Amino acid sequence: MYQELTRAYDERKALINARLREFDEIRMNGDDNRIFEELAFCILTSAVGPIVGIKSLNAIKGDLICGNEKDLQQRLEGVHKYPEKSAFIVHTRGYLKNEYDFKLSELINSFDDPQQRRDFFALNKNIKGLGLTQASHFLRNIGFKGYAILDRNVTRTLHKYGVIEATKPPASKKKYLEIEQKMNEFAVILGITIDELDLLLWSMKSGRVPK
């Protein structure tokens, strides 16, 4: 079974590394508005997946930084299953503007500890609609390494390969960290990073290397 994964990685290695370089480019050169786009994308992706998340972000991109909740919700109607997520985006945007002057790059790089960085976005009541999975997704998409994105597709596949016992995503921070550690160890066995493993598992499921 491991040989199946290593063969699949060899086939997709170039695409996986190209995607990771895209994420690195955002970290190196993306401005605060670009970083917020990724945050909004991850808010929109939760419960519906990245394809809908991308379509939804494109629908509101023109109003993302200055549009009000009504504007965003109208643009999400017919695109997203939950157009009311516009409220999450507007609340989060207001919080980041009021408390941090919207200096997102400065804020994110102020954390020395990677767990504290993720906890800020996952557990902060003023960052709406994330949790540990989507906070990990957000940080990965802006170039930070080493975070597991434990959605149901990944946990089911990890269960298939005997890495974890249950198929469901973790329901607590403690369990999340336990599975993340197991996924890290599994990546080491395969000779790749956890970031490469995440994209590999998703590409095997969907046929493409996701955002």
C-alpha positions as CSV (number, residue, x, y, z in Angstrom):
1,M,0.0,0.0,0.0
2,Y,2.9,2.4,0.7
3,Q,4.3,1.6,-2.7
4,E,1.0,2.9,-4.2
5,L,1.6,6.2,-2.4
6,T,5.2,6.5,-3.4
7,R,4.4,5.8,-7.1
8,A,1.6,8.4,-6.9
9,Y,3.9,10.9,-5.4
10,D,6.6,10.3,-8.1
11,E,3.9,11.0,-10.7
12,R,2.7,14.2,-9.1
13,K,5.9,15.5,-7.5
14,A,6.4,18.3,-10.0
15,L,2.8,19.5,-9.6
16,I,2.9,19.3,-5.8
17,N,6.1,21.2,-5.6
18,A,4.8,23.9,-8.0
19,R,1.8,24.3,-5.8
20,L,3.9,24.7,-2.7
21,R,6.0,27.3,-4.4
22,E,2.8,29.3,-5.1
23,F,2.1,29.3,-1.4
24,D,5.7,30.4,-0.7
25,E,5.3,33.2,-3.1
26,I,2.4,34.6,-1.2
27,R,4.4,34.5,2.0
28,M,7.3,36.3,0.4
29,N,5.5,38.8,-1.7
30,G,1.8,38.9,-0.9
31,D,0.5,42.1,0.7
32,D,-2.0,42.2,3.5
33,N,-5.0,42.3,1.1
34,R,-3.7,39.2,-0.6
35,I,-3.3,37.4,2.7
36,F,-6.9,38.3,3.7
37,E,-8.0,36.8,0.4
38,E,-6.6,33.5,1.5
39,L,-8.2,33.8,4.9
40,A,-11.6,34.5,3.3
41,F,-11.1,31.6,1.0
42,C,-10.6,29.3,3.9
43,I,-13.7,30.6,5.7
44,L,-15.6,30.0,2.5
45,T,-14.1,26.5,1.9
46,S,-15.2,25.1,5.3
47,A,-18.0,22.5,4.8
48,V,-18.2,22.9,1.0
49,G,-14.7,22.3,-0.3
50,P,-12.1,24.2,-2.3
51,I,-13.9,24.3,-5.6
52,V,-16.9,26.1,-4.2
53,G,-14.4,28.2,-2.1
54,I,-12.6,29.4,-5.2
55,K,-15.8,30.2,-7.0
56,S,-17.2,32.1,-3.9
57,L,-14.0,34.1,-3.5
58,N,-14.0,35.1,-7.1
59,A,-17.6,36.2,-6.7
60,I,-16.8,38.6,-3.9
61,K,-13.2,39.6,-4.6
62,G,-14.1,43.1,-5.8
63,D,-15.9,43.9,-2.5
64,L,-13.8,41.8,-0.2
65,I,-11.8,44.6,1.5
66,C,-14.5,47.3,1.6
67,G,-17.9,45.7,0.9
68,N,-20.5,45.4,3.6
69,E,-22.2,42.2,4.7
70,K,-25.2,42.7,2.5
71,D,-23.0,43.3,-0.6
72,L,-21.0,40.1,0.0
73,Q,-24.1,38.0,0.8
74,Q,-25.8,39.1,-2.4
75,R,-22.7,38.1,-4.4
76,L,-22.6,34.7,-2.7
77,E,-26.3,33.9,-3.4
78,G,-26.5,31.0,-5.8
79,V,-22.7,30.4,-5.6
80,H,-22.3,29.3,-2.0
81,K,-24.5,27.0,0.0
82,Y,-24.2,29.3,3.0
83,P,-24.1,32.9,1.7
84,E,-24.6,34.1,5.2
85,K,-20.9,33.4,5.7
86,S,-20.5,37.0,4.5
87,A,-21.1,37.9,8.2
88,F,-18.0,35.8,9.2
89,I,-15.8,37.6,6.7
90,V,-17.0,41.1,7.6
91,H,-16.7,40.5,11.3
92,T,-13.2,39.0,10.9
93,R,-12.1,41.9,8.6
94,G,-13.4,44.5,11.1
95,Y,-11.6,42.8,14.0
96,L,-8.3,42.7,12.1
97,K,-8.6,46.3,11.0
98,N,-9.6,47.6,14.5
99,E,-7.1,45.6,16.5
100,Y,-4.2,45.2,14.2
101,D,-4.6,48.0,11.6
102,F,-5.0,45.2,9.0
103,K,-1.2,44.5,9.1
104,L,-1.7,40.8,8.6
105,S,1.8,40.0,7.5
106,E,3.3,41.7,10.5
107,L,0.7,39.9,12.8
108,I,1.3,36.5,11.4
109,N,5.1,36.8,11.5
110,S,5.0,38.0,15.1
111,F,4.5,34.5,16.4
112,D,7.6,32.5,17.2
113,D,5.7,29.4,18.0
114,P,3.8,27.7,15.2
115,Q,1.1,26.3,17.5
116,Q,0.4,29.7,18.9
117,R,0.2,31.1,15.4
118,R,-2.4,28.5,14.4
119,D,-4.3,28.8,17.7
120,F,-4.6,32.6,17.2
121,F,-6.7,31.9,14.1
122,A,-8.3,28.7,15.1
123,L,-9.4,29.5,18.7
124,N,-9.9,33.3,18.5
125,K,-13.6,34.1,18.8
126,N,-13.2,37.1,16.6
127,I,-11.8,35.0,13.7
128,K,-15.0,33.5,12.5
129,G,-15.5,30.2,10.6
130,L,-12.1,28.6,10.9
131,G,-11.2,26.1,13.6
132,L,-8.0,24.0,13.5
133,T,-8.5,22.5,10.1
134,Q,-9.2,25.7,8.2
135,A,-6.6,27.7,10.2
136,S,-4.0,25.1,9.2
137,H,-5.3,25.4,5.6
138,F,-4.9,29.2,5.7
139,L,-1.4,29.1,7.1
140,R,-0.3,26.4,4.6
141,N,-1.7,28.5,1.7
142,I,0.4,31.5,2.8
143,G,3.6,29.5,2.9
144,F,3.9,28.2,6.5
145,K,4.9,24.5,6.7
146,G,4.2,21.6,9.0
147,Y,0.5,21.9,9.6
148,A,-1.9,19.0,9.0
149,I,-5.2,19.9,7.3
150,L,-7.4,17.2,8.9
151,D,-10.7,17.4,6.9
152,R,-12.8,14.2,6.4
153,N,-11.1,13.4,3.1
154,V,-7.6,13.3,4.7
155,T,-8.7,11.4,7.8
156,R,-10.5,8.8,5.7
157,T,-7.4,8.2,3.6
158,L,-5.2,8.1,6.7
159,H,-7.5,5.4,8.1
160,K,-7.4,3.5,4.8
161,Y,-3.6,3.3,5.1
162,G,-3.7,2.3,8.8
163,V,-2.3,5.5,10.1
164,I,-5.3,6.3,12.4
165,E,-8.1,4.2,13.8
166,A,-11.1,6.3,13.0
167,T,-12.3,8.0,9.8
168,K,-13.8,11.1,11.4
169,P,-11.9,14.3,11.7
170,P,-10.7,15.0,15.3
171,A,-13.2,16.7,17.6
172,S,-10.8,18.2,20.1
173,K,-7.4,20.0,20.0
174,K,-5.7,17.2,21.8
175,K,-6.9,14.6,19.3
176,Y,-6.0,16.9,16.4
177,L,-2.4,17.2,17.6
178,E,-2.3,13.4,18.1
179,I,-3.4,12.7,14.5
180,E,-1.1,15.5,13.2
181,Q,1.8,13.8,14.8
182,K,0.9,10.4,13.3
183,M,0.6,12.1,9.9
184,N,4.0,13.6,10.3
185,E,5.5,10.2,11.2
186,F,3.8,8.7,8.2
187,A,5.2,11.3,5.9
188,V,8.7,10.6,7.3
189,I,8.2,6.9,6.4
190,L,7.3,7.9,2.9
191,G,10.3,10.2,2.6
192,I,8.2,13.4,2.1
193,T,7.0,16.3,4.1
194,I,3.5,16.5,5.7
195,D,2.7,19.4,3.3
196,E,3.5,17.2,0.3
197,L,1.6,14.3,1.8
198,D,-1.6,16.4,2.3
199,L,-1.5,17.5,-1.4
200,L,-0.7,14.0,-2.5
201,L,-3.7,12.5,-0.6
202,W,-6.0,15.2,-2.0
203,S,-4.8,14.7,-5.5
204,M,-5.4,11.0,-5.3
205,K,-8.9,11.6,-4.1
206,S,-9.9,14.4,-6.5
207,G,-7.5,13.9,-9.5
208,R,-5.9,17.4,-9.0
209,V,-3.5,19.1,-6.8
210,P,-5.7,21.5,-4.7
211,K,-5.4,25.0,-3.5
